[in-house]
Amino acid sequence: MSNVVVVTGSAGLIGSESVRHFAALGMDVVGIDNDMRSYFFGKDGSTRWNLDRLTSEVGDRYTHHEIDIRDRDGLAALFAKLGKNIGLVIHAAAQPSHDWAAKEPFTDFDVNAVGTLNMLEAARAHAPSAPFIFTSTNKVYGDTPNRLPLIEQETRYELPADHQWHGGIDEEMSIDQTLHSVFGASKVAADVLVQEYGRYFDMPTAVFRGGTLTGPGHSAAELHGFLAYVMRCVMEQRLYHIYGYKGKMVRDAIHSHDLVSAFEAFYRAPRVAEVYNMGGGRFSNCSHIEAFAIASEITGLEARTDYVDQARTGDHQWWISSTARFEQHYPEWKLTYDVPAILREMYEANQDVWKA
Ligand SMILES: NC(=O)c1ccc[n+]([C@@H]2O[C@H](COP(=O)([O-])OP(=O)(O)OC[C@H]3O[C@@H](n4cnc5c(N)ncnc54)[C@H](O)[C@@H]3O)[C@@H](O)[C@H]2O)c1
């Protein structure tokens, strides 16, 4: 029986949520994570704490492997061993920061692009009919969203109400001829490869292009994990540097639970070579100014911020995803967490960890 789920990045935000979710459905989860996040972002970024939590919570249903996804032979050997027992692959291990990628472009590309190819080949050889889910990013659209005719409001930028993408940007936006950042480019390579293994080899692959993914499993670091880092800074009274766009840049945020329930919907009724934009959409989005106001209200603490009048290279000034395509294919799926609910949960989950 194909009752095994292989999850890469299993100690990370999306990986760990996937492990819990599918183990709770009675599946056996095989996780792959080498804590490379601590290499990328230092001690704050390490996901070891999350792995410890996971192994004690999930127990026997979870088996951990420290394999580096750049280790092609290691992955192939694991897939060969599990073989036809594999019923689902969730590939969420990555170098996730566009700022970091410019420091070590080879490492970024080897992890994001070549690591994904290693996973696809292992799956094609040993579990070609298992749905293969890949966590891509809205950074594949590069800085094209910054060409939208945005208008400035008191606390955020906005698209005019009559604009075709006011409700959210869909998958029709071009990913070509735009500034991606080195990270965006390595994710484009992976994104297109995952689509190709669907179209060319007829494997049930899906690309989920995330906006801001978030949840209590995030190891909040300055270079990655927007809402978690906002809450951490307010709770620890750390200074938060806002880079550019007057603190009015807009992000949509999707809770890891809502994303993984979308994975489950795809797993139950897989399709081939699909691409979905995935984010909080109009239901769950905020600017920096709005996020800090909500975090201050929840904690009763003033935020400490300063402003650097230089946006990060390639950063989106405004991004709200349209999830219409996914909802059309999977009408039973719904978003359940909005920004205040996400921040409140982070506050409650980290009372003992994030202290001033
Ligand atoms: N968090 C976001 O806002 C966001 C937004 C869009 C897309 N994504 C994408 O979603 C995916 C998951 O993101 P996340 O927020 O859960 O990231 P995360 O950093 O929390 O988790 C990724 C995990 O992968 C592990 N990892 C990294 N390199 C590895 C390697 N070479 N071998 C084995 N394990 C390795 C890390 O140690 C980490 O535990 C990534 O592909 C990311 O690009 C994230």
The ligand as a Gaussian input file, in Angstrom:
#p B3LYP/6-31G(d) Opt

LIG

0 1
 N        8.035000      31.134000       4.070000
 C        7.695000      31.864000       3.028000
 O        7.290000      33.014000       3.186000
 C        7.739000      31.292000       1.644000
 C        7.143000      32.019000       0.625000
 C        7.126000      31.481000      -0.651000
 C        7.703000      30.247000      -0.883000
 N        8.295000      29.564000       0.128000
 C        8.893000      28.263000      -0.179000
 O        8.293000      27.267000       0.620000
 C        9.248000      26.265000       0.955000
 C        9.272000      26.044000       2.421000
 O        9.541000      27.260000       3.088000
 P        9.659000      27.333000       4.658000
 O        9.226000      28.698000       5.039000
 O        9.024000      26.132000       5.258000
 O       11.242000      27.250000       4.800000
 P       12.098000      26.772000       6.070000
 O       13.421000      27.403000       5.893000
 O       11.329000      26.992000       7.329000
 O       12.214000      25.200000       5.842000
 C       13.045000      24.647000       4.887000
 C       13.777000      23.497000       5.534000
 O       14.610000      22.892000       4.542000
 C       15.826000      22.519000       5.155000
 N       16.858000      22.477000       4.123000
 C       17.410000      23.528000       3.482000
 N       18.339000      23.121000       2.630000
 C       18.382000      21.773000       2.713000
 C       19.154000      20.774000       2.073000
 N       20.100000      21.100000       1.188000
 N       18.930000      19.477000       2.383000
 C       17.979000      19.147000       3.297000
 N       17.233000      20.051000       3.954000
 C       17.439000      21.351000       3.670000
 C       16.093000      23.601000       6.192000
 O       16.965000      23.164000       7.224000
 C       14.687000      23.916000       6.687000
 O       14.373000      23.173000       7.864000
 C       10.564000      26.727000       0.336000
 O       10.680000      26.107000      -0.905000
 C       10.374000      28.203000       0.158000
 O       11.145000      28.723000      -0.907000
 C        8.322000      30.047000       1.389000

